């Protein structure tokens, strides 16, 4: 593989400068990078073939080795933070499985069953083994906090979001849709129990050394609109994100929100009521990141936006031009460069490196 200017031999992370850029307090001196996460296949390929290190694919295989690998990856790839997740488990998810045809295949790919979930009645609700605080596991965060390179911080997220867990894992989307009209109180009870459980996890986590914010994901939209009507999202989902943001802000930390799909109908709610500090996840077929930055970039930070389809398909010359156009229109304040969603295992590794390399070259 050709040599790029990333990964870095001697990175210089500075989260607090990055934070000031995102809050609009100063223009960026360099392009800062952001990702929700990179698939383990991407991390493993770069760790083995570029860093020349042993690969650890899971915490079960080697807990400390896995997290040292993750820290080293985020550090060497030029990020000012590492996003750490896990420690909160809502059991009983139904999943479908199929073969994985990605470039760096993991063999099988699964997704959550969306029809009828495991909670269909009040009896199911009462009998469900809801996570209790004594079962919360902070070991991922504690280990990473103790082993961060100077200048790096943690952005944290213990689980999927209130909507995703409630609608996909517990109620099932089809089941939830019927229950919204047949037993709304049950639906609200599920959302509130999930929301409160996540909140309790954050109450302890937010004060951990080196935690500088929450990077919560919760996919609320699809290509043309929100998945539920804005009314239901305002009643069931957004109040919980508002509480998470308030908790982060109480400790002078940040609240970044990852949300896939077309959520333009509730963007004002997210900015003015929830008070997110930054939004992540953009698709050109919905709204290009450059257009979103033009409309809202003076009020919140904009994260990523390199459309994953283009990140997969464009040749180097076209990809560099595409990334540079985004930088021209989004820099130098309240923006960080990254994919529009995540660096999936079907993204060519070289294209991932090209995206970052173009960011490094931009401020030369």
C-alpha positions in Angstrom: 0.0 0.0 0.0 1.3 3.5 -0.9 2.6 5.7 1.9 0.3 8.5 3.1 0.8 11.2 5.6 -1.4 9.2 7.9 -1.0 7.3 10.2 1.2 9.6 12.2 4.5 8.7 13.7 4.3 11.4 16.3 0.6 12.6 16.6 -0.2 15.7 18.6 -3.7 15.3 19.9 -5.3 18.3 21.7 -8.9 17.7 22.6 -9.4 21.0 24.3 -8.4 22.9 21.2 -10.6 20.6 19.2 -13.5 21.4 21.6 -12.9 25.1 21.1 -13.1 24.7 17.4 -16.4 22.7 17.6 -17.9 25.3 19.9 -17.0 28.1 17.6 -14.5 29.7 20.0 -11.6 29.6 17.6 -10.8 28.7 13.9 -9.1 25.4 13.4 -5.3 25.5 12.8 -5.5 22.0 11.3 -8.2 19.6 10.2 -9.5 17.6 13.1 -10.8 14.1 12.5 -14.0 12.4 13.8 -15.6 9.0 13.6 -18.3 7.2 15.4 -16.2 4.0 15.0 -14.3 2.0 12.5 -15.2 -1.7 12.0 -12.8 -4.1 13.7 -11.8 -5.4 10.3 -10.5 -2.0 9.3 -8.7 -1.6 12.6 -7.2 -5.1 12.3 -6.0 -4.6 8.7 -4.2 -1.3 9.5 -2.8 -2.7 12.8 -1.3 -5.7 11.1 -0.3 -4.4 7.7 0.7 -0.8 8.5 1.6 -0.7 12.2 3.1 -4.2 12.0 1.5 -5.2 15.3 -0.3 -8.2 16.6 -4.1 -8.1 16.1 -6.6 -8.6 18.9 -10.1 -8.8 17.6 -12.1 -8.9 20.8 -12.0 -8.1 24.6 -12.8 -11.8 25.2 -9.5 -12.7 23.5 -7.4 -10.2 25.4 -9.1 -7.3 27.3 -6.0 -5.2 27.8 -4.5 -6.0 24.5 -7.7 -5.1 22.7 -8.1 -1.7 24.3 -4.4 -0.9 24.0 -4.8 -1.7 20.3 -7.8 0.6 20.1 -6.0 3.5 21.9 -3.0 3.1 19.6 -5.2 3.1 16.5 -7.2 6.3 17.3 -3.9 7.9 18.4 -1.8 7.0 15.4 -4.6 7.8 12.9 -4.7 11.4 14.2 -7.8 11.6 16.4 -8.0 13.9 19.5 -10.3 11.4 21.3 -11.3 7.8 21.4 -14.9 6.8 21.5 -15.5 4.0 24.0 -18.7 2.1 24.3 -20.2 -0.9 26.1 -21.0 -1.9 29.6 -24.7 -1.7 29.4 -26.6 -4.7 28.0 -30.3 -5.1 27.2 -30.6 -8.8 26.7 -32.8 -10.8 24.4 -32.4 -9.2 21.1 -33.7 -11.2 18.1 -31.4 -11.2 15.1 -31.3 -12.3 11.5 -28.0 -13.5 10.0 -26.7 -13.6 6.5 -23.3 -13.9 4.8 -21.0 -10.9 4.8 -19.7 -10.0 1.3 -17.6 -7.0 2.4 -14.0 -6.5 1.2 -12.8 -7.4 4.7 -15.5 -10.0 5.4 -16.3 -11.1 8.9 -18.0 -14.2 7.6 -21.5 -13.4 8.7 -23.4 -10.1 9.2 -26.4 -9.8 11.4 -29.2 -7.2 12.0 -31.9 -6.9 14.6 -35.3 -8.5 13.9 -37.8 -5.7 13.4 -41.2 -7.4 13.5 -42.5 -8.5 16.9 -40.2 -8.0 19.9 -39.8 -9.6 23.2 -42.1 -7.1 25.0 -45.7 -7.4 23.8 -47.6 -6.9 27.0 -47.4 -5.5 30.5 -46.6 -9.0 31.8 -43.6 -9.1 29.4 -42.6 -5.6 30.7 -42.7 -6.7 34.3 -40.8 -9.9 33.7 -38.1 -8.5 31.5 -34.6 -8.5 33.2 -34.0 -4.8 33.1 -30.3 -3.9 33.7 -29.6 -2.8 37.3 -26.9 -0.3 38.3 -25.0 -3.1 40.1 -24.6 -4.9 36.7 -23.2 -1.8 35.0 -19.6 -2.4 33.7 -17.3 0.6 33.5 -14.1 -1.4 33.0 -13.7 -0.4 29.3 -13.8 3.3 30.2 -11.6 3.0 33.3 -8.9 1.1 31.5 -8.8 3.5 28.6 -8.9 6.5 30.9 -5.8 5.3 32.7 -3.9 4.6 29.5 -4.6 7.6 27.2 -1.7 9.4 25.5 -1.3 13.0 26.5 -3.8 15.3 24.9 -6.4 12.6 24.1 -9.8 12.3 25.9 -12.8 9.9 25.9 -16.1 10.4 24.2 -18.5 7.8 25.6 -21.6 5.8 24.8 -22.6 2.7 26.7 -25.3 1.4 24.3 -27.5 2.1 21.4 -30.0 4.9 21.8 -33.4 5.1 23.5 -35.3 4.7 20.2 -33.1 2.0 18.8 -33.3 -0.2 21.9 -37.0 0.3 22.6 -38.2 0.0 19.0 -35.9 -2.6 17.6 -34.6 -4.7 20.5 -37.5 -4.8 22.9 -40.8 -3.9 21.2 -40.0 -4.7 17.6 -40.8 -2.0 15.1 -44.0 -3.7 13.9 -45.1 -4.5 17.4 -44.4 -1.0 18.6 -46.3 0.5 15.7 -49.5 -1.4 16.7 -49.0 -0.7 20.4 -48.7 3.1 19.8 -52.4 3.0 19.1 -53.5 -0.1 21.2 -51.5 0.6 24.4 -49.5 3.8 24.2 -48.8 3.7 27.9 -46.9 0.5 27.5 -44.8 1.9 24.7 -44.0 5.0 26.8 -43.1 2.8 29.8 -40.6 0.9 27.7 -39.0 4.1 26.3 -38.9 5.6 29.8 -37.3 2.6 31.4 -34.7 2.4 28.7 -34.0 6.1 28.9 -33.7 6.1 32.7 -31.4 3.1 32.6 -29.0 4.8 30.2 -29.2 8.0 32.2 -28.2 6.2 35.4 -25.2 4.7 33.6 -24.1 8.2 32.4 -24.5 9.7 35.9 -21.5 7.8 37.1 -19.6 7.7 33.8 -19.6 11.5 33.1 -17.4 12.2 36.1 -14.7 9.6 35.3 -11.3 11.1 34.6 -10.6 12.1 31.0 -14.3 11.7 29.9 -15.0 14.9 28.0 -18.4 14.2 26.6 -21.1 11.8 25.3 -21.2 10.7 21.7 -24.7 9.1 21.7 -26.1 7.3 18.7 -29.9 6.9 18.0 -31.1 6.5 14.4 -34.4 8.3 14.0 -34.8 8.6 10.3 -34.6 7.0 6.9 -34.1 8.4 3.4 -37.2 10.6 3.2 -38.3 11.4 6.7 -38.2 10.4 10.4 -39.1 6.8 11.2 -41.9 7.9 13.6 -43.8 11.1 13.3 -42.1 14.1 15.0 -44.9 14.1 17.5 -44.0 10.7 18.9 -40.3 11.5 18.8 -40.9 14.6 20.8 -43.0 12.7 23.3 -40.9 9.5 23.7 -37.3 10.1 22.6 -36.1 13.7 22.5 -36.8 14.4 26.2 -34.2 11.7 27.1 -31.6 13.1 24.8 -32.3 16.5 26.4 -31.6 15.0 29.8 -28.3 13.4 28.6 -27.2 16.8 27.1 -28.1 18.6 30.3 -26.1 16.1 32.3 -23.0 16.6 30.0 -23.3 20.4 30.1 -23.7 20.4 33.9 -20.1 19.1 34.0 -18.9 21.3 31.2 -18.7 18.3 28.8 -20.0 18.0 25.3 -23.0 16.2 23.8 -22.5 14.9 20.2 -25.4 13.2 18.5 -25.2 10.6 15.8 -28.4 10.0 13.9 -28.9 8.4 10.5 -31.7 9.4 8.1 -33.7 12.4 7.2 -34.3 14.3 10.5 -34.7 17.8 9.1 -38.3 18.0 10.6 -36.8 17.8 14.1 -33.5 19.6 13.6 -34.7 22.7 15.4 -35.8 20.5 18.3 -32.3 19.0 18.5 -30.6 22.4 18.4 -32.9 24.6 20.5 -34.5 22.1 22.9 -32.1 19.1 23.2 -29.2 21.5 22.8 -26.8 19.1 21.0 -23.3 20.5 20.5 -22.7 18.6 17.3 -24.5 16.4 14.8 -23.0 13.4 13.0 -24.2 11.2 10.1 -24.9 12.7 6.7 -25.9 11.2 3.3 -25.6 13.2 0.1 -29.0 11.8 -1.1 -30.6 13.4 2.0 -28.6 16.6 2.6 -24.9 17.0 1.7 -22.8 18.0 4.7 -21.9 21.2 2.9 -25.5 22.2 2.6 -26.2 21.4 6.3 -23.1 23.4 7.3 -24.4 26.3 5.3 -27.8 26.2 7.0 -26.9 25.3 10.6 -23.1 25.5 11.0 -23.2 28.8 12.9 -25.3 27.1 15.7 -23.9 23.6 16.1 -20.8 21.8 15.0 -20.9 19.5 12.0 -19.1 16.1 12.2 -18.0 14.0 9.2 -20.1 14.0 6.1 -17.9 12.2 3.6 -20.7 10.1 2.0 -20.0 6.4 2.6 -21.1 5.4 -0.8 -18.6 7.8 -2.4 -15.9 6.8 0.1 -16.4 3.2 -1.2 -16.7 3.9 -4.9 -14.7 7.0 -6.0 -11.2 6.7 -7.5 -8.4 8.6 -5.8 -8.5 11.8 -7.9 -12.3 12.1 -7.6 -12.3 11.3 -3.9 -9.6 13.8 -3.1 -11.5 16.5 -5.0 -14.8 15.6 -3.2 -13.1 15.7 0.2 -11.4 19.0 -0.6 -14.7 20.5 -1.7 -16.2 19.6 1.7 -13.2 21.2 3.5 -13.4 24.3 1.4 -17.1 24.8 2.3 -17.0 23.6 6.0 -13.6 24.8 7.4 -12.3 26.4 9.5 -14.9 26.6 12.4 -17.3 24.0 13.9 -16.3 21.2 11.6 -14.3 17.9 11.8 -13.6 15.6 8.9 -14.7 12.0 8.7 -17.1 9.6 7.1 -20.7 10.3 6.8 -21.5 7.3 9.1 -18.7 4.9 10.0 -15.7 3.3 8.4 -17.3 0.0 7.5 -15.5 -3.2 6.5 -16.7 -2.6 2.9 -14.8 0.7 2.7 -11.5 0.2 0.9 -8.7 0.9 3.4 -6.8 3.0 0.9 -9.8 5.3 0.5 -10.1 5.8 4.2 -6.4 6.8 4.2 -6.9 9.1 1.3 -9.7 10.9 3.1 -7.5 11.5 6.2 -4.5 12.3 4.0 -6.4 15.0 2.2 -7.3 16.5 5.6 -3.7 16.6 6.6 -2.7 18.3 3.4 -5.4 20.9 3.6 -3.8 23.3 6.0 -0.3 23.0 4.6 
